[in-house]
Amino acid sequence: MKGDVLLNVENLTRHFGGVKAVNGISFDVRKGEVFTLIGPNGAGKTTVFNLISRLYPPTSGRILFKGQEISRLPAHAMARLGIARTFQNIELFEYASVLQNLLIGRHTHLQHSLWREMLFTSRVREQERAARLKVEEVIDFLNLQPYRDTLVAGLPYGVRKIVELARALACEPELLLLDEPSSGLNVEETTDLAFWIADITQQLGITVLMVEHDMSLVGRASTRVLAMHHGEKLALGTPEEVQRDPAVVESYLGAAQ
């Protein structure tokens, strides 16, 4: 696949004491693709996510987004740059409605001073209307209309996962980080998720970087796959190429005879 590079990870390393959770990882993510990190537990996949979303500082190496180094920027700057993420463990406001949770995802687009907000000026009203319209578009896109006014605490687990995805989309990111999005979902919900990911890239033009264990989802949704083991790169290629790679088979896919 040809395309412009959106994200560069260069020799990224993160040590926790004497443990090398990530050790010299390099890869790039191109606009419009679904790039997936796979590997057994402890391979360093989520640590890479936390480094990119700036929850951890790197021990060494660089992260560039659209050519700008972001390795030392604060975590709260990521959404304004165009990077949003979901979490393996759902992080929502349980006693707020679906609509309210999504509106929170729009906060980075609300650019007005405290005094304007207190006076509820015409500029504030216009931004509030724009935020509401965008959130309603996301609700329609993910078929969340039946739940829009429901408290998150009363929703089934699978719907909560979609709500978290919706909140990330409400940020209008260029790069969406999905941390094990199929975790806890049944087969039917995982199949639906594969279609959502395809629609996110093809209809919304959002690039996806994903950590995932479910190899059926990886195979259906991914453009390229990076297999990790003990914090290092094991193989990189299409899903088919990576699953056939002898080092990957030997390490954790269990297909070797």
Secondary structure as a PSIPRED ss2 file (coil, helix, strand):
# PSIPRED VFORMAT (PSIPRED V4.0)

   1 M C   1.000  0.000  0.000
   2 K C   1.000  0.000  0.000
   3 G C   1.000  0.000  0.000
   4 D C   1.000  0.000  0.000
   5 V E   0.000  0.000  1.000
   6 L E   0.000  0.000  1.000
   7 L E   0.000  0.000  1.000
   8 N E   0.000  0.000  1.000
   9 V E   0.000  0.000  1.000
  10 E E   0.000  0.000  1.000
  11 N E   0.000  0.000  1.000
  12 L E   0.000  0.000  1.000
  13 T E   0.000  0.000  1.000
  14 R E   0.000  0.000  1.000
  15 H E   0.000  0.000  1.000
  16 F E   0.000  0.000  1.000
  17 G C   1.000  0.000  0.000
  18 G C   1.000  0.000  0.000
  19 V E   0.000  0.000  1.000
  20 K E   0.000  0.000  1.000
  21 A E   0.000  0.000  1.000
  22 V E   0.000  0.000  1.000
  23 N E   0.000  0.000  1.000
  24 G E   0.000  0.000  1.000
  25 I E   0.000  0.000  1.000
  26 S E   0.000  0.000  1.000
  27 F E   0.000  0.000  1.000
  28 D E   0.000  0.000  1.000
  29 V E   0.000  0.000  1.000
  30 R E   0.000  0.000  1.000
  31 K C   1.000  0.000  0.000
  32 G C   1.000  0.000  0.000
  33 E C   1.000  0.000  0.000
  34 V E   0.000  0.000  1.000
  35 F E   0.000  0.000  1.000
  36 T E   0.000  0.000  1.000
  37 L E   0.000  0.000  1.000
  38 I E   0.000  0.000  1.000
  39 G C   1.000  0.000  0.000
  40 P C   1.000  0.000  0.000
  41 N C   1.000  0.000  0.000
  42 G C   1.000  0.000  0.000
  43 A C   1.000  0.000  0.000
  44 G C   1.000  0.000  0.000
  45 K H   0.000  1.000  0.000
  46 T H   0.000  1.000  0.000
  47 T H   0.000  1.000  0.000
  48 V H   0.000  1.000  0.000
  49 F H   0.000  1.000  0.000
  50 N H   0.000  1.000  0.000
  51 L H   0.000  1.000  0.000
  52 I H   0.000  1.000  0.000
  53 S C   1.000  0.000  0.000
  54 R C   1.000  0.000  0.000
  55 L C   1.000  0.000  0.000
  56 Y C   1.000  0.000  0.000
  57 P C   1.000  0.000  0.000
  58 P C   1.000  0.000  0.000
  59 T C   1.000  0.000  0.000
  60 S E   0.000  0.000  1.000
  61 G E   0.000  0.000  1.000
  62 R E   0.000  0.000  1.000
  63 I E   0.000  0.000  1.000
  64 L E   0.000  0.000  1.000
  65 F E   0.000  0.000  1.000
  66 K C   1.000  0.000  0.000
  67 G C   1.000  0.000  0.000
  68 Q E   0.000  0.000  1.000
  69 E E   0.000  0.000  1.000
  70 I C   1.000  0.000  0.000
  71 S C   1.000  0.000  0.000
  72 R C   1.000  0.000  0.000
  73 L C   1.000  0.000  0.000
  74 P C   1.000  0.000  0.000
  75 A H   0.000  1.000  0.000
  76 H H   0.000  1.000  0.000
  77 A H   0.000  1.000  0.000
  78 M H   0.000  1.000  0.000
  79 A H   0.000  1.000  0.000
  80 R H   0.000  1.000  0.000
  81 L H   0.000  1.000  0.000
  82 G C   1.000  0.000  0.000
  83 I E   0.000  0.000  1.000
  84 A E   0.000  0.000  1.000
  85 R E   0.000  0.000  1.000
  86 T C   1.000  0.000  0.000
  87 F C   1.000  0.000  0.000
  88 Q C   1.000  0.000  0.000
  89 N C   1.000  0.000  0.000
  90 I C   1.000  0.000  0.000
  91 E C   1.000  0.000  0.000
  92 L C   1.000  0.000  0.000
  93 F C   1.000  0.000  0.000
  94 E C   1.000  0.000  0.000
  95 Y C   1.000  0.000  0.000
  96 A C   1.000  0.000  0.000
  97 S E   0.000  0.000  1.000
  98 V H   0.000  1.000  0.000
  99 L H   0.000  1.000  0.000
 100 Q H   0.000  1.000  0.000
 101 N H   0.000  1.000  0.000
 102 L H   0.000  1.000  0.000
 103 L H   0.000  1.000  0.000
 104 I H   0.000  1.000  0.000
 105 G C   1.000  0.000  0.000
 106 R C   1.000  0.000  0.000
 107 H H   0.000  1.000  0.000
 108 T H   0.000  1.000  0.000
 109 H H   0.000  1.000  0.000
 110 L C   1.000  0.000  0.000
 111 Q C   1.000  0.000  0.000
 112 H C   1.000  0.000  0.000
 113 S C   1.000  0.000  0.000
 114 L H   0.000  1.000  0.000
 115 W H   0.000  1.000  0.000
 116 R H   0.000  1.000  0.000
 117 E H   0.000  1.000  0.000
 118 M H   0.000  1.000  0.000
 119 L H   0.000  1.000  0.000
 120 F C   1.000  0.000  0.000
 121 T C   1.000  0.000  0.000
 122 S H   0.000  1.000  0.000
 123 R H   0.000  1.000  0.000
 124 V H   0.000  1.000  0.000
 125 R H   0.000  1.000  0.000
 126 E H   0.000  1.000  0.000
 127 Q H   0.000  1.000  0.000
 128 E H   0.000  1.000  0.000
 129 R H   0.000  1.000  0.000
 130 A H   0.000  1.000  0.000
 131 A H   0.000  1.000  0.000
 132 R H   0.000  1.000  0.000
 133 L H   0.000  1.000  0.000
 134 K H   0.000  1.000  0.000
 135 V H   0.000  1.000  0.000
 136 E H   0.000  1.000  0.000
 137 E H   0.000  1.000  0.000
 138 V H   0.000  1.000  0.000
 139 I H   0.000  1.000  0.000
 140 D H   0.000  1.000  0.000
 141 F H   0.000  1.000  0.000
 142 L C   1.000  0.000  0.000
 143 N C   1.000  0.000  0.000
 144 L C   1.000  0.000  0.000
 145 Q H   0.000  1.000  0.000
 146 P H   0.000  1.000  0.000
 147 Y H   0.000  1.000  0.000
 148 R C   1.000  0.000  0.000
 149 D C   1.000  0.000  0.000
 150 T C   1.000  0.000  0.000
 151 L E   0.000  0.000  1.000
 152 V H   0.000  1.000  0.000
 153 A H   0.000  1.000  0.000
 154 G H   0.000  1.000  0.000
 155 L C   1.000  0.000  0.000
 156 P C   1.000  0.000  0.000
 157 Y H   0.000  1.000  0.000
 158 G H   0.000  1.000  0.000
 159 V H   0.000  1.000  0.000
 160 R H   0.000  1.000  0.000
 161 K H   0.000  1.000  0.000
 162 I H   0.000  1.000  0.000
 163 V H   0.000  1.000  0.000
 164 E H   0.000  1.000  0.000
 165 L H   0.000  1.000  0.000
 166 A H   0.000  1.000  0.000
 167 R H   0.000  1.000  0.000
 168 A H   0.000  1.000  0.000
 169 L H   0.000  1.000  0.000
 170 A H   0.000  1.000  0.000
 171 C C   1.000  0.000  0.000
 172 E C   1.000  0.000  0.000
 173 P C   1.000  0.000  0.000
 174 E C   1.000  0.000  0.000
 175 L E   0.000  0.000  1.000
 176 L E   0.000  0.000  1.000
 177 L E   0.000  0.000  1.000
 178 L E   0.000  0.000  1.000
 179 D E   0.000  0.000  1.000
 180 E C   1.000  0.000  0.000
 181 P C   1.000  0.000  0.000
 182 S C   1.000  0.000  0.000
 183 S C   1.000  0.000  0.000
 184 G C   1.000  0.000  0.000
 185 L C   1.000  0.000  0.000
 186 N C   1.000  0.000  0.000
 187 V H   0.000  1.000  0.000
 188 E H   0.000  1.000  0.000
 189 E H   0.000  1.000  0.000
 190 T H   0.000  1.000  0.000
 191 T H   0.000  1.000  0.000
 192 D H   0.000  1.000  0.000
 193 L H   0.000  1.000  0.000
 194 A H   0.000  1.000  0.000
 195 F H   0.000  1.000  0.000
 196 W H   0.000  1.000  0.000
 197 I H   0.000  1.000  0.000
 198 A H   0.000  1.000  0.000
 199 D H   0.000  1.000  0.000
 200 I H   0.000  1.000  0.000
 201 T H   0.000  1.000  0.000
 202 Q H   0.000  1.000  0.000
 203 Q C   1.000  0.000  0.000
 204 L C   1.000  0.000  0.000
 205 G C   1.000  0.000  0.000
 206 I C   1.000  0.000  0.000
 207 T E   0.000  0.000  1.000
 208 V E   0.000  0.000  1.000
 209 L E   0.000  0.000  1.000
 210 M E   0.000  0.000  1.000
 211 V E   0.000  0.000  1.000
 212 E C   1.000  0.000  0.000
 213 H C   1.000  0.000  0.000
 214 D C   1.000  0.000  0.000
 215 M H   0.000  1.000  0.000
 216 S H   0.000  1.000  0.000
 217 L H   0.000  1.000  0.000
 218 V H   0.000  1.000  0.000
 219 G H   0.000  1.000  0.000
 220 R H   0.000  1.000  0.000
 221 A H   0.000  1.000  0.000
 222 S C   1.000  0.000  0.000
 223 T C   1.000  0.000  0.000
 224 R E   0.000  0.000  1.000
 225 V E   0.000  0.000  1.000
 226 L E   0.000  0.000  1.000
 227 A E   0.000  0.000  1.000
 228 M E   0.000  0.000  1.000
 229 H E   0.000  0.000  1.000
 230 H C   1.000  0.000  0.000
 231 G C   1.000  0.000  0.000
 232 E E   0.000  0.000  1.000
 233 K E   0.000  0.000  1.000
 234 L E   0.000  0.000  1.000
 235 A E   0.000  0.000  1.000
 236 L E   0.000  0.000  1.000
 237 G E   0.000  0.000  1.000
 238 T C   1.000  0.000  0.000
 239 P H   0.000  1.000  0.000
 240 E H   0.000  1.000  0.000
 241 E H   0.000  1.000  0.000
 242 V H   0.000  1.000  0.000
 243 Q H   0.000  1.000  0.000
 244 R H   0.000  1.000  0.000
 245 D C   1.000  0.000  0.000
 246 P H   0.000  1.000  0.000
 247 A H   0.000  1.000  0.000
 248 V H   0.000  1.000  0.000
 249 V H   0.000  1.000  0.000
 250 E H   0.000  1.000  0.000
 251 S H   0.000  1.000  0.000
 252 Y H   0.000  1.000  0.000
 253 L H   0.000  1.000  0.000
 254 G C   1.000  0.000  0.000
 255 A C   1.000  0.000  0.000
 256 A C   1.000  0.000  0.000
 257 Q C   1.000  0.000  0.000
